[in-house]
Amino acid sequence: MTSPVAPQKRSVPRRRRVAAGAGLLALALGSTAAVAGMTTAADSTASCAAPAKVSVAVAPELYGTVAAQAQELAKNPAVCAQYVVTRASGESTNKAVKAGGTGIPDVWIPDSSVWVDDATATLGAGWVSSSGSIASSPIVIGVPDAQKALPGLDTAATWGEVMAAGQLPVSLQNTGASASALETLAMANRTATNREDRTNLLRAVIRLSRSTLSPEGLAQRAAAGPHQARAYPLSEQQLMAFDKANPGKPMRALVPDEGAPSLDYPFVRPIKGSGAPTTATDALLAALRSPAAKTSLESAGLRVPGGQAPAGSPLPTDLRAARTPSPTENVSSVKSWNDLAKDARMLVLVDVSGSMNIEVSPGQTRADLLGNTAKLALNALPGTTQIGAWAFSTNLDGRGKDYLAMVPNVAEIGNTPAGIKHKNELITKLGLLPGLVARNGDTGLYDSIWAAYQSATKTYRDGYVNSIVVLTDGKNDDPGGGLSLQQLLGNLRKAYNADKPIKIVAISMGDETDPEALKQVAKSTDGLSYVTKNPAEISTVFVDAFLHRS
């Protein structure tokens, strides 16, 4: 951020020096305005020799209004403050606030309270103080002119159905530019109450999180034509700006059943800022609620508290507002988005004990079924998923180890020639499972889980959801001894690192497993456990485990 321009000392009489600095507005490169409040030549007794410095991080669409009001404050000698106003996304400032250290603004006006709730959930109550909303802008689904002929647009739909159904091709703005994706997720999450709806929504979020675009990129595509155009959630202010820039191709505003949520632009003071005096931040808050500021905000296409829709808004006059998401809903949206936007990195541990030779249908054993359904699962997961595979039984390597690294390298399963090659190797090795099962070994479950966990810890990758997926049809049965359940649980609890989490997802099938033991194993790493009596469901369960891994 560019440093503010402070008054310079000169060898001139005091009255002349002060007059030269009155009402200073220094515009820095690109996004920062530094505003210094100084005394005037007519009032030398009210000099402001040491103006307080106030850093202000503001959503870009409010920047013009905030910078202008700061300039007006510079003319007031009683304020005696220097404001540095910076365009900043809610996401970037939220990260800075949660990380602590330098760079935390004295005043923060993000586009949505979702960021404030997330920071509060991390830091605790009192770390940020909100003085309410400065402006607002309802969020709707903007349907480009090129998509107006698509069927079903006049049929009522929920936010979840719009995101997950696929009838209307939808994209999302990246969270580094707008909180609209998170607001949309909070709305969609309300109506996804059963497993099928939640699974469909999670699939949609994984897909959408990997194809987000900037507001400018989405607007360009919306105006380009049917092959590129995508509907996307956007604010009333953005919709008006698009229609103004594309007068012959206005967007249609689609409002799902639950109504329209809103960006609410809260005025927030993080207590870890530089310690600007309350009088200076209060002065800015009062200025932003002045008639002049309200007029400026309305001219920018925003709604002010207690006001009406801005002139020229294409939204219906009877627009129904959605219930405001609770802090819990907001925090859940941020966490879900961050987790599902991450690619998965998993080491799959496959049971090849003798019981896997039991037939589940004529001519098909459990091992056959597992191999075939795993291939389907590989094709259902995103190509950027990283997977490696071990098999386990007892004395599987011929030298006393219960596990065998079939595909030791945990790597991507698609999108590149190397990824496709890796997926083909996994499929080939899965075809060898029946041969390993034919050895009729026992179930060295606990030793294998611990060995896999140690391996995953050594190869942990930041930026991924790291996990171990255990597929078994039996309970721990190791004639050679090995770890007990309590020893394994103790090892896992000591090894688990919340800052670098590796979660165990345990999937047991059939009637001969120990679900309670596997539940304890998964819980010790904040993981998941599944039980299915029907081995034919294993593919669905595997994909479900991937979707709900957070």
N, C-alpha and C positions, 0 to 999 in steps of 0.2 A: 504494500500500500504506500502511496506517495506521502511523504511527510507534509504536514500542514505548513503553510507559509506564515511565519510569525512576523510581527512588526519588527523592523530593523532599527537599531539605534543609530542616530546621526548627531553630529555636532551642530545642532540648531537649537534655537530657543524652545523651551518645553511646549508652549502653546502651538507653535508651528509643527513640531514633531507629532503631537497628538492629533492635530487636524488632518495631517497626511494619512493617518491610519484609520480614520473614522469610516465605518461601514465597509471594511475590507472584505472582499469576496475573492479568494484565490482558487481558480479552477485547476486542479491537477490533471495529470494525464488520464484520459479515459473515464474513470469512474469515481473519482474522489473530489469532493469540494471542501476546502477548509475555510471556515468563516470565523473571523475574530471580532468580538465585541469590544469597542474602544470608546473612550470618552470623547467629547467634542471640544472644539476650541472655545465654545461659548460657556463651558462648564468645567473649568480646570480643577475645581474642588472635588469633582466626582471622578477623578482619574482612575483608569483601570490598568495599572502597571503590570499586573500578573494575571491575565485572563485564565480562567479554568479551561482545561482541555476536555472536550467531550467527544468521544468516538461514537459514530452512529452507523450501524449496518442495516441497510434497508432493502426490501424487495425492489428489483429494478423498476417495476411499474409505478412505484411511489417516489422514486428518486427525485423527479423534477419538483414535485410538491414539497418534499422535505427540504431539499436544497434551497428552494426559494424562501421558505419560512425561516430557515437558519440565517439566510441573508438579512431578512428583516430584523431578526433578533440582534444581529450585529450592530444595528443602529441604536440599540437600547443600552445606554451605559450602565444601567442597573443590573443587567444580566452578567456582564463581564465574563464572557465565555467564548471559547474558540471551538467550533463544531467541525469535526471532520466527518463528512457524510460519504458513505461508500456503498455502491451497489453490491449486494451479496445475496447468494441463494440461501434459503432457509436451511438446506442440507449442509452446506459448508460451515455456516455459523454454528449450527447445532453440534457439529463435530468438534469445532474449536471450543465451544462452551463445555462440552463433556470432557474434553482432553485436559482442560485447565491450562495454566501457563499464560503466556502472552497472547495477544491477538483477540482477547475477548472484549467486545464493545461495551460501552456504558449504556447505550440504548440499542435495542434490537427490535426491528419491525419486520418479521418474516411474513410470508404470504399466508401461513396457516398456524393455528395453535397446535397442530399435530407435532410440530418440531419442539414446541415448548413443553408439551406433555412428555415427549420422549426424553428430553433433557432432565425434567423433574424426576422421571422414573429412574434414571441413572444416578442422579446426584442427590436426590431427596428433596423434600419440601423445603422451600425457603431459598433455594439456590437461584431461582429466578422469580421476579415479581412482575406480574402482568397488571396493567392499568386499563385493560379492556381494548376493544376494537377501535381502530382508526378508520377503517373502511371495510367493505366487503364486496364480493363478486360471486354470484351463484355459478355453480358448475353444472353443465348440461353435456349431452353427447352432440357434438357438431357433426352433422352428416353432409359431406360435400355434395355439390350439385351433380357430380358424376355418378353418385350412388342413389339418387332420388327415386330411380325406377326399381330398386330392389324390393321384392315382395316382403310383406310383414311389417313394414315400418309404421303402419297405422295401428298395429296390434299392441296392446299394452304389454309391457315387459318389465321385469325387475332389473336392477343394476347387475345382478349376478347373471341373469340370462343374456343380457347384452354383451357381457364380457366373455361368457363361456359357450354360448350356443353356436357361434360361428356363422350364423345366418347373415349377419352384418359384419364385414371385415373391419376389425377394430385395431387401433394401435394406441400407445400411451406416450405421454410426454415423459422424458427422463426426470427423475426426482431431483437432479441437480439444477433443474430449471423451474420446476413447478411441483407443488404438492398435490396436484390434481389426481395423479395415479394413486396416491395413498388415500385420499378422500374417497376415490372410487372404490378401492379395495375395502375400506371400512363399510361402505354402503352395501357392496356385494356380499360381504361376510355375514350381514344380518339375515339374509334370506337363504343362505346355504346351510340349512339346518339338518339335512340328512346326509348319509355317507356318499350317496351318488352325487348330490349337488356339490358337496364339498370337494370330492375328488375331481369333478369337472372344473370347478373353480380353481383348484390348485394346479391342474394341468394348464389352464388358461394363463394363470399368473406366471408359471415357469416359462411358457412360450412368450408371453408379452414382455416379461422382464428382460428377455434377451433381444428384443427388437424395438426398444424405446428409441425415440428420436427427439431432437430439440424442437421447441415450438416452431422455429423457423423452418425446419426440415419438414415437419408435418403440414404446415401451411403451404409450402411449395408443392408437396405431393397432392394436397387437396385441390389445388388449382390446376394441376397438370393434366388430369384426365382419368378415365375409369381404370386403367391398368395400374396406376400408382396411388390413386385416391384411397384414403382410409378414414373412416369415422374415428373420432377420438374425443375423450373428455376434455373440455376446455372451459375457461371462465367466460362470463358474460363480456368482460373487458376484452379478452382475446377474440371472442366471436365478433364483436363490433369492429375491432381493428382489421380482422380478416375481411369482413364484408366491405369495409371502406376501401381496402386495397384491391378487392376483386368485385367491383360493382356489378359485373355481368354474371357472376357465379356465386351468389350468396349461399352460405351454409344454412341448413335447416337445423333448428334446435330440437333435439329429441329429449324429453324428460321422462325417465322411467317412473314406475309406479310409486316408489317411495318418496318421490319429490327430489328437489335439487339441494345438495349440500352447498356450502359456501366456503371460499377462501375468506378469512376473517381479519387478517392483518393486525395482530395484537401489538400493543406498545409494551415492550418488555425491558426490564432492567436487571441484567445478570449481576449478582453481587460480587462476582469475581472480575468486574471491569476495573478500570484504572482508579476508580474512586471519585468520579466527578460529583460535585456537590448536588444535592437534591434540588436546590433552587434552579440550577442550570437545566437539569433534565425535566423538571416541572414546567419550566418556561417553554421548552420545546413541545411538551405534551399539550399545553394550553394553546400554543400557536397552531398546532395541527388540528385543533378542534375549533379554530376560529372560522368565521364566515368566509374569509378569503381562502383558507385552506380547503374548506368544504367545496367551494366553487371550483377550485383547481382540481380536486379529486373527481368531481362529477364530470368535468371537462375531459378528464383522462379516461372516462368510461367506467368509473367505480361508483359504488353506492356508499353514502355516508350514514352513520348511525341515525336512525329515525327518518331517513330520507327515502326518496322514491327511486325507481329505476332511472338510470341516466337517459338523457334525451337521445332518441334514435335507437333504443334497445330493441332487438328483434324478439326478445322473450315475451311470453304471454303476460298480460297485466295481472292475471289471476294465478301466476306461478306459485306452486305449492312448495314451501320450504321443507326440506327433510329434517327430521329430528337431529339435533346437533350430536355428533359422536361424543361418547364419554371419553375421559382420559384413558380408560382401559382399552376402549376400542382403538383409539389413536395409537397407543403404544403397541398394541397387537399388530396393527397395520404396518408400522415401521419394522417391527421384528420379523413379521412374516415376509415382507418384501425383501428385506436384507438377506434373510436366510434362503428364500426360494430363488433369489437372483443369483445366489452362489451356485456354482457347479458342485456336484457330488464327487467325492473321491472315496471309493469303497473297496475294501478287500473282502471278497466273498469266500466264506468258509463252508465247504460242501461235505456233508456226511456221506461216506462211502463204506460204511459198516455193512455186515452181511445182511442185515434186515432190509437194506435198500433193494434187495433182490426179490422182495415180495411183489407179486403181481397186483396191479391196481385195475387191470382189465386184461382180457385175453391177449397174451403176447407182449404185454407192456409192463415192465417193472417200475418200481418207484424211481430207480435211477434213470431209466429211459424217459419217464415222464418229466423228471427234473431237468434233464438235459434239453428236452424239446421245449419245455415252457421257459427255460432260461434264455433260449434263443429268441423267443417271442419278446421276453422282457428286454433283451439287449436292443431289439429294434424299436421298442417303445420309449426308451430313454433318450434324452438329448445327446447328440453326438459329442458334446463337450464333456460328458460324464467320464470320469476316470475309474477304471475297474481293473482289479487283479484277482486271481483265483487260487485258492488252496483247497486240497482235499484232506479229509482226516478220517482216521479209523484207529487202529493200533498197529504199531511197528510197521508203518506204511512204507518207510524208506528202506526197510531191511536192516537198519542199524539201530533200532530202538525208538525212533521218533514216531509219534502218532500222526504226523502231518506231512504233507508233501506239497511244495510250491509248484502248482501246475503251470500257472502263468504269473511268475513272481513280479513282473514289472506292472505297476499300477499306472495305466496310461489311458488316453482318450480312445473312445470307441467309434469315432467317425469324424466327418467334416474334412479330414485331410487324408492323403494316401496312407500315411503312417497310422492314422487312427483306424481307418478301414482295415488295414492289415492286422492291427492289434485285435479288432473285433473278430476277424476271421480266425485268428489264433485261439481266442477264447472259445469260439464255437467248435473248432476242431478238438480242443482239449476236453470240452464238455462231452463230446462223443466218446471219450475214453473212460468215462465214469463206470459203465457196466463192467469193464475189464478190472477195474480196481475193486469194485464190489465183489467180484467173483472170488477174491482172496478170503472172504468170510471173516474179516476182522471184527473186533469189538468196537466200542464207542469211546475213544479217548478224548472226550469232549472238553474237559476243563483244561488239560495241558495244552490242547490245540488253541483254545480261546486265548489263553495267556501268551502263548508264543506269537499268535497273530497280533495281539494287542501291543506287544513289545516291538514287533516289526513295523506296525502302523505308526507307533510313536517315533521311531527313528526316521521314518519317511514322511512325516507330517508336512502338509503344505498349507501355508496361509492362503486365505482367499477361497477356500473350499470348505464344504461340510464333510469332514473326515469321519468315516465310520467303518465298522466291521459288521457284515451281515452274515449271521450264522443260520444255516439251513440243516435241520436235523430231524430224524424220525425216531430218535431214542433218547435215553437218559445216559448220564455218564456211567461207563462200564469199562474200567481199565484194569485188567488183571495184573498189569505191571506196577500198580500202585498209582503214583502220580498225585496231583493236587486234589485236596478235598474241596467241597463247595466253600467252606469258610476260608480256606487258604486262598482260593481264587478271588473271592470277594475282597479279602484283605489286600491282596496284591493290586486289584483294580482300583480300589478306593485310594490307595497310596499313589498310584500312577496317574490317576485322572487329574487333568489340569484344566480348570475352567477357562483359562485364557487360550489354551490350545486343545479344545475338547475333541475327543475321539469317542463317538457314541456306538454302543453295541446294539444292533437290531437283531433280536432273536426270533426266528420263525420255526415253530415246531409243527410237525404234521403227523397225523395218525394218533393212535391210542396208547402208544408205549413211551411217550415222552414224560418229562417232569416239568410241566408248565410253571409251577411255583418257583423252582430253582432257576429256570431261565428268566423269569420275571425279576428275580433278585439280581441276577447277573446284569441284565439290561439296566435296571434302576441304579445300579452302582456307578454307571457312567452317564446317567440322565438320558438313557436310551429308550427303546421301544421293544415290546414283546408281543408276538402274535401267536395264536394257536388256530390251526385249521385241521379238522378231522378228515377233510377231503383233499388228498394230495393234488387233485385236478385244479384246485383253487390257488396253487402255489404261485403261478405267474401273476394273478391279480393281486395277491397279497404282497408279492415282491415289489410291484409297481406302487402299490398303496404305501408300503413302507418308505419307498423313495420320496413319494409326494409329502408324506407326513413326517419326514425325518427331523423337522425342527420342533 
